[in-house]
Amino acid sequence: MSIADNTPASSARRPTIKDVAALAGVSIKTVSRVINGESRVTEETAAKVHQATRALRYLPDAAAAALSRSSHETRTIALLIASVGNPFSSAVFQGVEEVATARHFAVFAASTEGNPETEERLVRAFLSRNVDGLIITPTAVDHRAIAELIGPNLPNVYVDRDPLGIAADVITANNREAARLAVEHLIAHGHHRIAAMTDQLSVSTAVDRRAGYIDALIAADIPLRDEYMIADIGSETDGFVAMEGLLALPHPPTALFASRNMAAIGAIRVLQREHLEHQIALIGMDDIDTGDLFNPPLSVMRQDPVQIGRLAAERLFARIDNDTSLPQQIIVPAELVARGSGEIRHKHGRS
């Protein structure tokens, strides 16, 4: 008679590890060893336990499992992303989850929407659930208070942006260089009136991307114009409004570097409305799934957010595995994807 034949037809209570042990004909300790992936169990015995857990639809109690392990692991990590609606953040989550799943860890994820109070509340919530580590896209505040809240013993890694005020593991793109390359590409196509949209300048990526923009203009002996440097662009709507303002200038730009994907989308909507999408060149930062469907298709400095997520998770698990080396900054280079919008030439010379 098989294990399935001995399975109760129905049960009003949740099956326990004791039920699994009885059905598999082994000790509770043996079941625990199989569930926790320990090697001191024969393949035959492990197969019996797995068959019993499937038959009973048994789900281990994570909190109880943590108490039973000397490391007190819950086999969970937390990911705080900027916004679940941003394709970049979603791709980072994908990369983190790939690595965590391979380690048999679950990932709790939540969005801060760039709000420091939300960030602190979520950190407290995840700490209360005894997660084994945190991966955070930091908001634009000094992170010493967050670091103190997390404490010295819980592994944590930051993605996309440098946390302010602390030294920590950070996984990010080559933001300054990527911005410089984007603007140099626009200059090579005859543009000298080039605008830039960035996030708020308390965010490290915005600072770096604006610096790269300035680097390229200075190297090409192009005067800087304050009215072309637009900050605090955090959404598609912000990009839309900023593009309207740029077009209203006495000497509007002939090209734009949009250093956020949502800013690029907002700008494109205005250019299409004004029938200028084939006259004003545009390069975005971060790719968009539908970027090739625009007319002209959107040129971008494409980051690799999935790889950023993978590397962040790998760094976190290294810390969980007691890596005590100094904090690292790991750079994932962005690449230029020339699709058409960034290759529109300025036909009227320098102005």
N, C-alpha and C positions, 0 to 999 in steps of 0.2 A: 504494500500500500504506500502511495506517495505522500509527501507532506501536504500536497493540495487536498488529498482525500481526507486528511485529518483536520482541515481548517474549519472552524465553526462557521455555520451558514450566515450568522449575523451576530453583531455585538453592539451593545449600547455604549460601551466605553472605548476609549482610545487604547489600542494594544500597547503593552509595555515590553521592556527588554526581557522581563521574566517570561512573558508569553513566547517571545522569540526563542529563548533558551529551551523552554519546554518542548516547543514544536520541533526544533532542530535536534533535540536530544543532547545538548551540550550545556556547559555551565554559563552563568551570566557573565563571568569574567571573559570567557572565550568569545561570546557575542560582542562584548565591549572591544576586545582586541581586533576583531574583524571590522567592526564599524569604524574604528579609529585608524585602520590601515596598518596595524602592526604586523610584523613579519613572522611572529612566533606561532603561526597557525598553519596547518597543512592545507593544501589546495582543496582537498576533499571536504574537510571541516568547514572551510570558508564558503564553499559552494552550498553546503547545507544551510548555513546561516543566511546567506543571500537569498536562497529559495524561501526560507521561512519569512524573511522580512518582506519579500514581494507578496507572498501568500496572505500575510496579515496586514499588508499595506502599512507597515510600521515605519514611522518617521522618528529619528532620534531627537531627543530633547537637547537643543544646543546648549542651553544653560547648564543642564546636568552634565553634559559631556565635557564642558569647560571645567567644571569643578573636579571631574574625575582625572583630568590631565594635569600633570605637574606644572605645565606652562600656562595653564588657565586660558588657553586659546578658545575662542568661540568660532573660529574658522569663518569670520566675517571681517570685511573691511568696508570703509565708508568713502564715498566719492562726493565731494561738493563741487558742482560745476556752476558756471556762470548762469546759463539759461538752457533749459531742456529744449527750448524752441530754436536754438542756434545749432545749425548743422555741425559746426566745429565741436561744440560741447558733446553732441551725440556721438560723434566719431571718437572722441577721447574716451567716452564711456565704453564704446565697443572694444577698444584696445585694452582697457583695464580689465574688462570682463573676460576677454580671451585668456589672459594670463591667470586671473583668479580662478577661473573654471578649471584650468589645467592643474591648479594646486588644490582643487576641491574646496575652494572658498566661495562664499556668496558675497555679492556686492550690494550694499545699500547706497542708493544715489538720490541726491536732492539738489535743487537749484537755489542759489543765493539771490539771483537776479541783481547781483552787484550791490546788495544791501548789507552793510556791516552788521546791523542788528540781526538780520536773518542768518548771516554767517555764524555769529556767536550762538544763536539759539540752536542751530543745527549741530554745531560742534558739541554743545552740551547734551543734546538729544542722543547723538551717536556715542558719546562717552558713557552715558547712562546705560547704553546697551552693550557695553564692554567690547566694542569692536577691537580688533587686533592691530588696526592701523588706519590712518587717514590720508587721503589724497585730496588736495584742495586747490581750486583755482581761486587765488586770494582776491578779496575786494580791495578797494583803494584806501586802505587805512594802515596805520602802524600795527604790525602784527605781534608786537611783544606781548600784548594782553592775551591774544589767542595762544601764543606759545606757552605762556604761563598757565593758561587754562588746561592745555593739553598735558603739560608736565614734561619732565625730562625722559621718561621711560617709554612713552607710547610712540612707536614709529610714525613719522609723517613725512610726506613729500608734496611739493608744490608743482603745479603745471601751468604752462602758458605765461605766467607772470612771476616776477620775483616778489616774495613777501617783503614788506617794508620793515626795517628795524631789526631783522633777525638773519642769522646764517642758517640755511637749510638746503636740503637737496631740491634742485629745481630742474625741470625738464621743459625746454622752450625752443622756439625757432631762432634763427639768426636774424632777429628783427631789424637791426640797424643796417646790416649788409643787404638784406632782402629789399628794404625800402630804397636804399641807394641804387640797387640794380634796376628796380622798377622805374625810378625817375630818370636814370641814365638812358633807359630804353626809350622813354618819351622824348628826351632831348635828342637822341639819335634820329628820331623821326621829325625833327625840325621844330620842336616846341620849346618855347622859352617862358610863356605865361602858363605856368603849371601850378595848380592848386593841390592842397593836401587836406584830407579829412582824417582826424585821429580821435581816439577815445579821450577821456579826461586825462590831463597831464599828471595826475597823481598815480596813474597806472604805468608801470615800468615799460610795458610794450609800446604804449603811446609815446612815451619819451624817446625810446629807441627808434621807433619808426619816423618820428618827426626829425630826429637827429640824422637819420639816413637820408631823408629828403633834403635837408639843409646841406649835408655833405656833397650831394650830387650837384646842387645848384652852385655852390661855392666853387667846386672843382671846374665847372663849366663857365665860371665868371658871369653867372646870371644873378642879378640883384634879388634879394629877398623882399617879398611884399607881405606885410602883416595881414592884409586883407585876404590873401590867398591861403593862409594857414588857419584852418578851422578846427577847433578842438571841441571836446564834450559831445562827440557824435557816438551815441550809444545804441541807436535803433535805426530802423528803416525810415521812420518819420523824421528823425534828426537829419539823416542824409538827404531826404527830400527837401526839407526847409533850407538846409545849407546850400544845396545846389541852386535853389531859386535865388538865394541871396548872391551867390557868385555870378549868376547870369545877369543880375541887375546892376552889377558894377559898371562904371564907365568903360573899363577895359577888362571884360570878362576873360577868364582863362581859356586857353585853347586845349588844355589837357588836365586831367585829374588823376591823382593817386589816392584811392579810397582805401585806407588802411584797415578797414573792417568790412566783412562781407555784407552786413546789413546796410552799411553806408553806401556801398556800391549799388545795391538794389534800389535804394531811395533815389540816388542820383540818376540811375538809368530811367526811372519812371518820369522824372522831370525832362530829361533829354528826349525821350520818346514823345512826350506831350508837346514839346517845342520843336519837334522834327530836327533835332540837332545830334541825334545818335551817330550819324555818319560824318559829323564835322568836328566834334570834340572827342579827343582820345581819352580812354579810360583804362586804367589798370587797377584791379582790386587786390586785396590781400586776403587770403583764404579762398578756397574754391567753393563753388556752389553747384549742387547737383544738376541744375538746369542751366548752368552757365553757357553751354554750347548751343542752347536753344534761343538765346537772345539774338537780335539782329542790329549790329554785328555781334557774333559770339564774344563773350566776355574774356578778355585776357586777364590773367591773375598771376600773382606770386603764390604758388600753391604750397601750403604747408602739408605735413603728413600727420594729422591729428590722431589717426589710429596708432601710428608708431609712437607718437608722444605718449599716448595712453599706455601702450605696452611697456615702454621704457620706465614710465612712472610706477607701474605695478611691479616691474622687476626690481626697481630700486627699493620700493617699499618692502617687498618680500626679503630682499637682502638684509634690510634693517630688522625685520621680524626674525630672521635667522641669525641675529646678533652681530651683524656687520657694524663695527664701531669706528670705521674710517671717517675722515673729515667730510663735511658736506660737499656734494658735487653739483656742478652745473653741467648738464648734458644738453648739447645743442643739436637740434634736428634741422638741417638746412632746408630752406624753401627753394623751389625751382620756378623759373619763369615758364608759363604756359601761354604762348602767343596764339590767340585764336582770331584776332581781328580788331577788337575795340582799341587795343593798345598800339596798333600799327597804323592808325589813321594819321596821315602826314599833314603837317601844317604847311599850307601852300603859299603863305604870304610873307615869308621871311621873318626876320627878327623884329619883335615889337614889344 
